Amino acid sequence: MVDDEQLSRSKAIHRRTGRTFYYATRLLPERVRQATYVLYAFFRVADEVVDDAEGLSAAEQRERLEAIREAALTGETDDPVLVAFAELRERYDIPEEEVTVFVDAMLTDIETSRYETYEELEAYMRGSAAAVGVMMTYVMRPDDPDEAIPAARRLGEAFQMTNFLRDVREDVVERDRIYLPRETLERHGVTSEQIERLEYDEAFAAAVREELRRTESLYHEGVAGIGLLPMDCQLPVLTAAVLYADHHRLVRERDYDVLSETPSLSTLRKLRLVAETRWHWFWNKDPEAVFAKVSAVPSGTQRRHDHPGEPLPAR
């Protein structure tokens, strides 16, 4: 069993590093909420090996990630978060494959800082955000996991793409990474060197706009699957989608300039969105309908009206 110390440590990591997701996590039923703290803490422990390397060489980072992988699969470690995760993985029958592809994605961050195509980026997300969505689905225990998992992967990808779009400045300045696909940038006449210099122009705005719309297609696919989750988990997951997607409003308000500063939701805005989502959910238990009412993601009808004749970006 996960003990109080392990849970407290995991919750503290979640509260410190996942401020947007933390608001939605608090709405989860206790049977899922505590497990989510542990899951998120595990993700951050691995992620921080490459995001906050503190002078570690590439070889040392790989060694640490392989040790985390082994501990997560066996539980043979003194780290309370990894011990708790290993116990949780066995309890919920989370496949070893999901742990493996997740750690593999973290290993990718050591060597890869640019992505040529969206397909390459999507493959990376299969091991990061999509694996997270799969593990969360196992913890929630829907009646038919095989049916719910594809939508969970899409929603995980949507969350991560929102983070990539929001954090362009932070990623390139602090980690020398650019997650916007090079093919998208080149289609609009933007170079990696321009982003490295933090030079915003209309061409860069057009590239971000394209990826923002692709990401919103992922939100529609992911939200459509929320109804497959247990009823007591649907509102929290829907709330997380609304909160993450609200960064798109901020990006649009800044004319897609995510190079001057990193858009951030205020605490008051988060609380308002949580309240609005709960209010609409009280009257209508349809995740797609509530998402259309509350979120910053336009519906398909709105898109066709605002951009007639413009095709949606392909995944």
BAPATI-672798 format. One line per 5 residues: number of its first residue (from 0); for each residue x, y, z of C-alpha. Coordinates in pm, 1 decimal. Layout:
// BAPATI-672798
NUM	X:Y:Z ~ ...
//
This chain:
// BAPATI-672798
0	0.0:0.0:0.0 ~ 109.4:356.3:-70.9 ~ 185.8:506.8:269.6 ~ 130.8:862.0:394.5 ~ 489.7:971.3:335.9
5	486.8:851.8:-24.7 ~ 152.7:1018.0:-88.8 ~ 258.9:1345.4:75.1 ~ 579.2:1357.9:-129.4 ~ 391.0:1283.6:-450.8
10	120.8:1542.0:-380.4 ~ 381.7:1810.3:-308.0 ~ 553.3:1745.7:-641.0 ~ 219.3:1759.8:-821.8 ~ 116.7:2084.8:-653.8
15	453.9:2247.4:-728.1 ~ 501.8:2142.7:-1089.9 ~ 154.0:2079.1:-1232.1 ~ -43.2:2382.6:-1127.6 ~ -300.2:2369.9:-1407.6
20	-365.7:1995.5:-1384.7 ~ -368.3:2013.7:-1003.9 ~ -692.9:2215.2:-1007.4 ~ -867.9:1940.0:-1202.9 ~ -709.0:1660.6:-998.5
25	-871.9:1793.0:-683.3 ~ -1213.0:1716.4:-838.8 ~ -1132.7:1347.2:-887.0 ~ -1286.6:1090.3:-652.4 ~ -1046.3:986.9:-376.2
30	-992.7:641.5:-530.0 ~ -840.9:810.3:-836.9 ~ -709.5:1135.3:-688.8 ~ -442.7:980.1:-468.6 ~ -322.6:752.9:-746.5
35	-302.3:1055.4:-977.1 ~ -71.8:1235.1:-735.1 ~ 163.5:936.6:-751.7 ~ 142.8:907.7:-1129.9 ~ 213.1:1276.0:-1183.5
40	503.7:1272.1:-938.7 ~ 657.9:978.3:-1126.4 ~ 624.3:1164.8:-1455.7 ~ 794.7:1470.7:-1309.5 ~ 1077.7:1273.8:-1146.1
45	1166.1:1130.0:-1486.4 ~ 1103.2:1451.1:-1678.8 ~ 1322.8:1661.4:-1451.9 ~ 1623.4:1442.7:-1529.2 ~ 1631.8:1601.1:-1875.8
50	1455.5:1933.0:-1808.9 ~ 1666.8:2024.1:-1504.4 ~ 1987.4:1836.8:-1577.3 ~ 2203.3:2063.1:-1355.5 ~ 2521.9:1998.2:-1549.1
55	2471.0:1623.5:-1590.8 ~ 2628.1:1477.4:-1902.9 ~ 2412.6:1297.4:-2157.6 ~ 2552.9:965.6:-2035.0 ~ 2464.1:1049.5:-1673.8
60	2112.0:1149.2:-1771.6 ~ 2066.0:821.1:-1958.6 ~ 2196.1:629.0:-1658.1 ~ 1950.9:801.6:-1424.6 ~ 1656.1:741.1:-1655.9
65	1742.6:372.8:-1691.1 ~ 1759.7:348.6:-1311.4 ~ 1417.0:514.6:-1288.5 ~ 1279.3:269.9:-1544.9 ~ 1412.2:-27.7:-1347.3
70	1280.2:107.7:-1016.8 ~ 937.5:181.4:-1166.6 ~ 907.2:-174.5:-1295.1 ~ 1051.3:-356.1:-992.1 ~ 997.6:-126.7:-693.7
75	1357.9:-194.2:-586.7 ~ 1453.1:155.9:-477.3 ~ 1461.9:384.0:-174.0 ~ 1286.7:666.6:-357.3 ~ 935.7:695.7:-203.9
80	778.5:822.1:-528.1 ~ 917.7:536.6:-736.7 ~ 823.6:277.7:-474.2 ~ 469.5:416.3:-468.1 ~ 449.4:414.9:-848.1
85	568.8:53.6:-872.7 ~ 301.4:-52.7:-622.9 ~ 36.1:145.8:-806.7 ~ 137.5:1.1:-1145.4 ~ 85.4:-353.6:-1015.1
90	-242.6:-267.8:-844.6 ~ -396.9:-120.8:-1159.7 ~ -231.7:-358.5:-1407.9 ~ -64.8:-75.2:-1597.9 ~ 127.0:-245.1:-1881.0
95	506.6:-239.9:-1864.6 ~ 500.6:-111.5:-2222.7 ~ 358.5:223.0:-2109.2 ~ 642.5:272.9:-1861.3 ~ 895.7:170.2:-2124.3
100	770.1:405.7:-2395.8 ~ 744.9:689.0:-2144.0 ~ 1106.0:656.3:-2031.0 ~ 1212.6:612.8:-2395.0 ~ 1054.4:950.4:-2471.7
105	1249.3:1109.6:-2188.0 ~ 1564.9:955.9:-2335.2 ~ 1474.8:1114.7:-2668.5 ~ 1489.9:1459.2:-2505.6 ~ 1858.3:1405.0:-2431.8
110	1955.6:1385.3:-2798.1 ~ 1667.5:1541.2:-2995.0 ~ 1596.1:1914.3:-2986.5 ~ 1425.9:1963.6:-3324.6 ~ 1151.2:1773.9:-3510.5
115	1129.9:1769.3:-3887.6 ~ 766.6:1659.5:-3920.6 ~ 454.7:1637.6:-3712.3 ~ 472.3:1258.0:-3746.6 ~ 808.2:1262.8:-3566.3
120	662.4:1480.3:-3293.1 ~ 357.3:1254.0:-3269.1 ~ 585.7:952.5:-3219.4 ~ 755.9:1136.9:-2933.6 ~ 420.2:1220.1:-2777.3
125	315.4:853.6:-2796.3 ~ 578.3:791.4:-2531.6 ~ 513.9:1100.8:-2325.5 ~ 166.9:1256.3:-2314.5 ~ -15.5:963.3:-2474.5
130	142.3:717.7:-2229.9 ~ 30.3:944.0:-1946.7 ~ -325.9:935.0:-2081.4 ~ -317.2:556.6:-2101.3 ~ -190.8:516.8:-1743.6
135	-455.7:756.4:-1615.2 ~ -721.4:554.7:-1796.1 ~ -611.3:233.7:-1625.1 ~ -633.8:406.6:-1286.9 ~ -986.2:532.2:-1360.5
140	-1096.7:181.1:-1462.9 ~ -1356.3:242.4:-1734.7 ~ -1583.9:-45.0:-1832.9 ~ -1405.8:-84.3:-2166.8 ~ -1043.3:39.7:-2147.4
145	-969.1:-61.1:-2506.6 ~ -1242.1:173.0:-2627.6 ~ -1147.1:459.6:-2394.7 ~ -768.5:452.5:-2446.0 ~ -750.1:596.5:-2803.1
150	-938.4:909.5:-2695.4 ~ -722.6:935.0:-2382.1 ~ -413.3:933.5:-2602.0 ~ -555.0:1211.3:-2817.8 ~ -641.3:1422.7:-2515.0
155	-292.2:1369.2:-2373.4 ~ -144.2:1480.9:-2704.8 ~ -369.5:1787.4:-2705.3 ~ -249.2:1885.9:-2356.8 ~ 113.3:1842.7:-2458.0
160	74.3:2034.8:-2783.2 ~ -83.5:2319.7:-2584.8 ~ 222.0:2315.1:-2358.1 ~ 456.5:2315.3:-2659.1 ~ 276.6:2613.0:-2813.3
165	259.6:2803.7:-2486.2 ~ 622.1:2733.3:-2392.0 ~ 805.7:2809.7:-2718.7 ~ 1009.1:3084.7:-2553.0 ~ 1087.8:2885.5:-2239.0
170	1183.5:2571.3:-2432.3 ~ 1426.8:2745.3:-2665.7 ~ 1580.7:2978.3:-2404.5 ~ 1617.2:2728.4:-2119.5 ~ 1657.3:2397.2:-2303.9
175	1746.4:2480.3:-2666.6 ~ 1443.9:2283.8:-2786.0 ~ 1189.6:2367.7:-3053.2 ~ 886.2:2141.1:-3065.6 ~ 712.8:2315.8:-3355.8
180	765.5:2085.9:-3658.0 ~ 1022.1:2224.4:-3902.5 ~ 791.0:2144.4:-4195.6 ~ 525.9:2376.8:-4050.5 ~ 779.8:2651.9:-3991.9
185	922.2:2620.8:-4343.6 ~ 575.0:2628.5:-4497.2 ~ 540.0:2978.2:-4353.7 ~ 896.9:3091.6:-4415.6 ~ 1013.7:3063.3:-4054.0
190	1356.1:2926.4:-3958.6 ~ 1477.3:2769.8:-3636.0 ~ 1734.0:3050.7:-3614.6 ~ 1453.5:3308.6:-3611.3 ~ 1293.8:3134.8:-3312.6
195	1629.2:3108.6:-3138.3 ~ 1659.1:3487.9:-3176.1 ~ 1301.2:3522.9:-3042.9 ~ 1201.7:3722.8:-3350.8 ~ 825.4:3743.4:-3384.0
200	659.4:3831.7:-3715.5 ~ 345.3:3747.9:-3912.0 ~ 506.0:3437.6:-4059.5 ~ 573.2:3297.5:-3713.0 ~ 216.3:3385.2:-3610.0
205	83.0:3189.7:-3907.9 ~ 289.3:2882.5:-3812.8 ~ 162.5:2891.8:-3454.0 ~ -193.9:2943.2:-3578.8 ~ -168.2:2629.6:-3792.8
210	-42.4:2414.6:-3506.8 ~ -298.9:2564.5:-3270.3 ~ -578.7:2453.7:-3502.9 ~ -428.9:2105.4:-3536.8 ~ -418.2:2085.8:-3157.0
215	-782.6:2188.1:-3132.9 ~ -874.0:1895.3:-3357.0 ~ -703.4:1671.3:-3100.6 ~ -913.1:1828.0:-2824.2 ~ -1232.5:1743.6:-3012.6
220	-1121.3:1380.4:-3054.4 ~ -1014.6:1351.2:-2691.9 ~ -1319.8:1518.2:-2537.5 ~ -1545.5:1292.4:-2746.1 ~ -1409.8:998.6:-2544.9
225	-1461.5:1144.0:-2197.1 ~ -1808.6:988.9:-2186.2 ~ -1642.6:646.0:-2191.9 ~ -1486.8:710.3:-1849.8 ~ -1661.3:634.7:-1518.5
230	-1913.7:906.4:-1437.7 ~ -1723.3:1027.0:-1129.8 ~ -1414.4:1092.0:-1346.4 ~ -1576.9:1270.9:-1638.5 ~ -1609.3:1619.4:-1487.0
235	-1246.1:1632.6:-1361.9 ~ -1105.6:1524.8:-1700.2 ~ -1335.2:1768.0:-1879.0 ~ -1221.4:2045.2:-1643.4 ~ -857.7:1966.5:-1719.7
240	-933.9:1996.1:-2092.6 ~ -1106.0:2332.1:-2041.6 ~ -814.9:2466.4:-1834.1 ~ -542.6:2356.8:-2074.2 ~ -732.8:2478.6:-2379.2
245	-778.7:2823.6:-2226.4 ~ -413.3:2890.2:-2305.1 ~ -525.6:2906.2:-2668.9 ~ -732.0:3212.7:-2580.6 ~ -421.3:3376.6:-2436.9
250	-216.3:3286.7:-2744.1 ~ -479.6:3438.1:-2974.9 ~ -507.8:3753.0:-2763.7 ~ -132.5:3800.4:-2809.8 ~ -164.0:3755.1:-3187.7
255	22.2:3423.6:-3152.7 ~ 329.3:3591.3:-3003.3 ~ 466.7:3325.8:-2768.2 ~ 823.0:3451.0:-2809.9 ~ 800.3:3772.8:-2605.0
260	661.3:3597.7:-2296.8 ~ 501.9:3273.7:-2187.9 ~ 120.5:3299.6:-2154.6 ~ -3.9:3201.8:-1810.3 ~ -351.4:3159.9:-1661.6
265	-419.8:3354.0:-1343.1 ~ -549.4:3175.9:-1036.0 ~ -873.0:3376.3:-1060.4 ~ -921.4:3265.8:-1422.1 ~ -866.2:2900.8:-1330.9
270	-1116.9:2919.2:-1047.7 ~ -1370.6:3085.9:-1275.8 ~ -1330.4:2815.7:-1541.3 ~ -1365.6:2540.3:-1281.4 ~ -1686.8:2701.4:-1154.7
275	-1828.7:2755.3:-1505.1 ~ -1754.1:2400.0:-1607.4 ~ -1920.1:2260.2:-1296.1 ~ -2224.9:2482.9:-1349.9 ~ -2280.0:2369.3:-1706.7
280	-2211.4:2007.0:-1605.5 ~ -2484.6:2031.8:-1343.0 ~ -2736.8:2097.8:-1619.4 ~ -2593.3:1882.9:-1896.4 ~ -2378.5:1572.8:-1846.3
285	-2258.5:1575.3:-2208.5 ~ -1879.4:1639.8:-2212.1 ~ -1874.3:1762.3:-2572.7 ~ -2163.7:2003.4:-2517.6 ~ -2009.7:2149.0:-2200.6
290	-1666.8:2178.4:-2365.8 ~ -1825.7:2369.0:-2653.9 ~ -1994.5:2605.3:-2406.2 ~ -1699.3:2676.9:-2177.3 ~ -1371.5:2614.4:-2358.3
295	-1165.0:2843.7:-2579.5 ~ -1165.4:2582.0:-2856.4 ~ -1408.8:2670.6:-3135.7 ~ -1653.6:2407.3:-3252.8 ~ -1633.1:2266.4:-3604.2
300	-1921.4:2493.0:-3706.9 ~ -1742.7:2801.7:-3575.2 ~ -1426.2:2706.4:-3760.8 ~ -1606.2:2668.3:-4089.5 ~ -1770.0:3006.8:-4037.5
305	-1448.4:3185.7:-3937.6 ~ -1225.5:3016.2:-4196.1 ~ -1442.4:2923.2:-4496.2 ~ -1268.5:2696.7:-4743.5 ~ -964.3:2647.3:-4520.2
310	-896.7:2277.9:-4450.6 ~ -811.6:2162.3:-4100.6 ~ -447.1:2059.4:-4056.9 ~ -386.7:1687.6:-4096.1 ~ -260.9:1495.6:-3797.1
//
